[in-house]
Amino acid sequence: MVRISFPRPKSAAARASALGEYVFRHKIVLWAVVAGLITIRQLSSYSRNLTSMTRGSNRQAMELAQQECRFFLAESAIPRSGLGIFTAVDIAKGEQTQSMPDICIYVADTPSGTDFHTHSWAGSVFMGRYEGQNSRGACEGVATLVNTMPDSVNAAELVPFQVHTNAGLKRDQNPGAGAITHYYGVTSKARRNVAAGSEITIDYGDWHYESDRKYVAPVHTPEWVRKHGMCIDHIEIRQALDPEMGRGAFARRFLPRGTVVSPAPLQTFKNRIDFAQQEPEALFVNYCFQPSGTNILLFPYGPGVNLINHSSEKANVRLQWSTNAQNHRHWLDLPLQKFWEMVYPGALILDVVALRDIQPGEELYLDYGPEWEAAWQDHVNVWEANTDPYVYPADMDLTQPFRTLEEQKKDPYPSNLATICFEGQWDIEENKPVDWTEPTFWTDGMLYCHILKREKDKKTGSYFYEVSLGYRKEPHPLDDKRYISRKVPHKAIMFVDKPYQSDMHLKNSFRHPIGISDELIPEHWRATAVQ
Ligand SMILES: C[S@@+](CC[C@H](N)C(=O)[O-])C[C@H]1O[C@@H](n2cnc3c(N)ncnc32)[C@H](O)[C@@H]1O
């Protein structure tokens, strides 16, 4: 598989003073020495803890797991914006501001009449613009949890360029193809040095919270963060041990029985039917809980939570309602109409809790319930490999020069693929060619394009192209010649699936929400099922 990565433009905030950098780096070194000493002490206390746990006490070990945790969810410094992400450790400029990459699940045609759009990203941001007519990506983890504070962006710059991986599942081999998202690998990095205790913030760009007011995030102490926060750093994401499952979630450290492995703030949806505009219904439902006997969907967006795969025999985590003050558990008792008036994303929080001691590196499993298991088995029994011609965009060799339209007449690209170009100019006039401009945020400048001409730089050997840009949702012959960009570098071109071609649109791909124990759901919710 060939992957390209794009350089990111330098932002003003990234130009921190050399002196500040020097002081901060030395602080880091000092911190690392102290941390090293702590680690040695912790390791010995860790083994003591293990011993004491076998005697029945695991409180100390749980505290240790909490101490080692770097990232937490706690009440945001932005008024009335619920939870925010805090760091308990110093982060140097350029380092990651999260402990694991996020996934995004694209819905090809955003349902109307729901609040799906409030906690999902515009199609272009994580490169899913061409999945459908009006696509939006619901992401879990930092990409959804981080708050915007345009006047005080301390930290995160979202880095979307490692997306597009089918996690080893192929449509001609695996029943799980199309049942997991391909958009994995969204991360964020610090724009400047971030002190331990800070809330991590970004700038959403086109959305300003009460834009007439300025908020500067107070920096808490790391102790405050540990005391009041919920750890979101206990999980690592890797390929699942069973390759049929795609990715999976693994324990980053020893997690004693009863540890909250991760909180899962929920976005609630009244009706699963809203996500059934196409066949198959939106992949999004596979990443949601559905209480039995209802049509309600609960989308958990705690980092890594919906990467936990199913096993009824090996389940080592379970769900329970969070005891955190940010969880409005009492709202579950409200009549449903009142509940829907009150509820907002993050108002309800489930905790994923260790059912037994979990060793570092163990894969985490949740019991999705008998209905899910039966549905998966039925799916595997009837599933047939899809052998129609198809090539994954990630399998295209991007070291080869892109073929011009003329060359493609003789040697066409696979019919499911389209070429896209990243172009920084939005006001190109018809029939007035311009020279290529680098976009400030690459994915925003993503457009369909046709390759008209190719040149090779004699000195460097790199390729440059003349392309025509298409501003439509689908490649269109009329766009062949109108908006021309010249001197487009090779790195600014790539392949994507045309709309409705990627695995998640396969008619025979598996769909089933995750089951949730009846004990957690109020009885009166079951009276609501819409047929
Ligand atoms: C919430 S996601 C879990 C994360 C997913 N593995 C991924 O890579 O994004 C649920 C989906 O994962 C896959 N999955 C989870 N547990 C599985 C199992 N026991 N066997 C096969 N597939 C499983 C199914 O495609 C299911 O619909």
The ligand as an SDF file (V2000), in Angstrom:
LIG
                    3D

 27 29  0  0  0  0  0  0  0  0999 V2000
  -18.1890   -0.5950   16.9780 C   0  0  0  0  0  0  0  0  0  0  0  0
  -17.3330   -1.2880   15.6550 S   0  0  0  0  0  0  0  0  0  0  0  0
  -15.8840   -1.9230   16.3980 C   0  0  0  0  0  0  0  0  0  0  0  0
  -14.6290   -1.3660   15.7530 C   0  0  0  0  0  0  0  0  0  0  0  0
  -14.3050   -1.9450   14.4080 C   0  0  0  0  0  0  0  0  0  0  0  0
  -13.6590   -3.2290   14.5780 N   0  0  0  0  0  0  0  0  0  0  0  0
  -13.4110   -1.0360   13.5650 C   0  0  0  0  0  0  0  0  0  0  0  0
  -12.4070   -1.4880   13.0310 O   0  0  0  0  0  0  0  0  0  0  0  0
  -13.7500    0.1470   13.4100 O   0  0  0  0  0  0  0  0  0  0  0  0
  -18.3760   -2.6760   15.3740 C   0  0  0  0  0  0  0  0  0  0  0  0
  -18.0210   -3.4180   14.1240 C   0  0  0  0  0  0  0  0  0  0  0  0
  -16.7730   -4.1140   14.2900 O   0  0  0  0  0  0  0  0  0  0  0  0
  -16.8420   -5.4260   13.7590 C   0  0  0  0  0  0  0  0  0  0  0  0
  -16.8020   -6.4190   14.8520 N   0  0  0  0  0  0  0  0  0  0  0  0
  -16.8470   -6.1890   16.1670 C   0  0  0  0  0  0  0  0  0  0  0  0
  -16.8050   -7.3360   16.8620 N   0  0  0  0  0  0  0  0  0  0  0  0
  -16.7460   -8.3280   15.9760 C   0  0  0  0  0  0  0  0  0  0  0  0
  -16.7240   -9.7570   16.0540 C   0  0  0  0  0  0  0  0  0  0  0  0
  -16.7610  -10.3960   17.2230 N   0  0  0  0  0  0  0  0  0  0  0  0
  -16.6550  -10.4560   14.9130 N   0  0  0  0  0  0  0  0  0  0  0  0
  -16.6240   -9.8320   13.7200 C   0  0  0  0  0  0  0  0  0  0  0  0
  -16.6750   -8.5010   13.5740 N   0  0  0  0  0  0  0  0  0  0  0  0
  -16.7340   -7.7530   14.6790 C   0  0  0  0  0  0  0  0  0  0  0  0
  -18.1790   -5.5040   13.0500 C   0  0  0  0  0  0  0  0  0  0  0  0
  -18.0030   -5.0440   11.7520 O   0  0  0  0  0  0  0  0  0  0  0  0
  -19.0170   -4.5100   13.8300 C   0  0  0  0  0  0  0  0  0  0  0  0
  -20.1330   -4.0400   13.1230 O   0  0  0  0  0  0  0  0  0  0  0  0
  1  2  1  0
  2  3  1  0
  2 10  1  0
  3  4  1  0
  4  5  1  0
  5  6  1  0
  5  7  1  0
  7  8  2  0
  7  9  1  0
 10 11  1  0
 11 12  1  0
 11 26  1  0
 12 13  1  0
 13 14  1  0
 13 24  1  0
 14 15  1  0
 14 23  1  0
 15 16  2  0
 16 17  1  0
 17 18  1  0
 17 23  2  0
 18 19  1  0
 18 20  2  0
 20 21  1  0
 21 22  2  0
 22 23  1  0
 24 25  1  0
 24 26  1  0
 26 27  1  0
M  CHG  2   2   1   9  -1
M  END
$$$$
